[in-house]
């Protein structure tokens, strides 16, 4: 399935139905008078969060959405039927903005949550509304109002409690594959991961916590370089970041600094988010060199550094224990 996390759509609420001019023409009713009914209201456009959707792919192929119009009024003061609301399903985690101003209109984070984004036009008035002592047979009526038209920008931000970050090839996809049932594409070259991967890791209580493997950042990602810029927004909702550093890299300390620099440059407080620093691929170093690197990284980050091997499933229990502790989840 193709992953699309941004889309622009146009929504057009329904037009209100017209009122009509009509007069009662009934036997034994000598002074029938005006009886034109009002038009029905146009249909609204509503966005609804759907937990079964994972991407905004549908909006790549359909970008115009028009709600039904209201029906015109009828005789005997009958009001026309209102147009049904047009419900558009979007994934949970979708932010909705006015495409022209960028103003946030709503944030749909829970299944079933709804956001009206365009209101239908009011129905017109029939001539029965214009009856007066001075005009006993009015022929005046009004047309329905047009519905609202909006250009919307949709942005999907993944709903994950834990985000796994690091440079390309740091082992993020391998870790999420080992911890969960996710099966991301994994290879021994950078940029294997082209889209975020979600995996559910079972808590000690038996519930699941969603982990997100964010595609690798590189220097300049916050300014648009590489893949990371497109997916930095997905880290905004996470409560905790697991920062993975490749122990076998030529310059692990520089790798750590690059990612932290990009988080700071992107803003939104990402560099202040609670973090767990992890050295991965520890099997590539001898014990003495590994201990030295762990100490240097701890000094640089100001945090305890955990040692793991995602490929060999080493140190994962300690990592998960640290994750549960940071999230306030009891480990026993």
Secondary structure, 3 states (H helix, E strand, C coil): CCCCCEEEEEEECCCCCCCCCCECCCCCCCCCCECCCCCCCCCCEEEEEECCCCCCCHHHHCCEEECCCCCCCECCCECCCCCCCEEEEEECCEEEEECCCCCEEEEECCCCCEEEEECCCCCCCCHHHHCCCCCCCCCCCCCCCCCCEEEEEEEECCCCCEEEECECCCCHHHHHHHHCCCCCCCCCCCCCCCCCEEEEEECCCCCEEEEEECCCECCCHHHCCCCHHHHHHHHCCCCEEEEEEECCCCCHHHHHHHHHHHHHHHCCCHHHCCEEEEEECHHHCCHHHHHHHHHHHHHHHCCCEEECECCCCECHHHHHHHHHHHHCCCCC
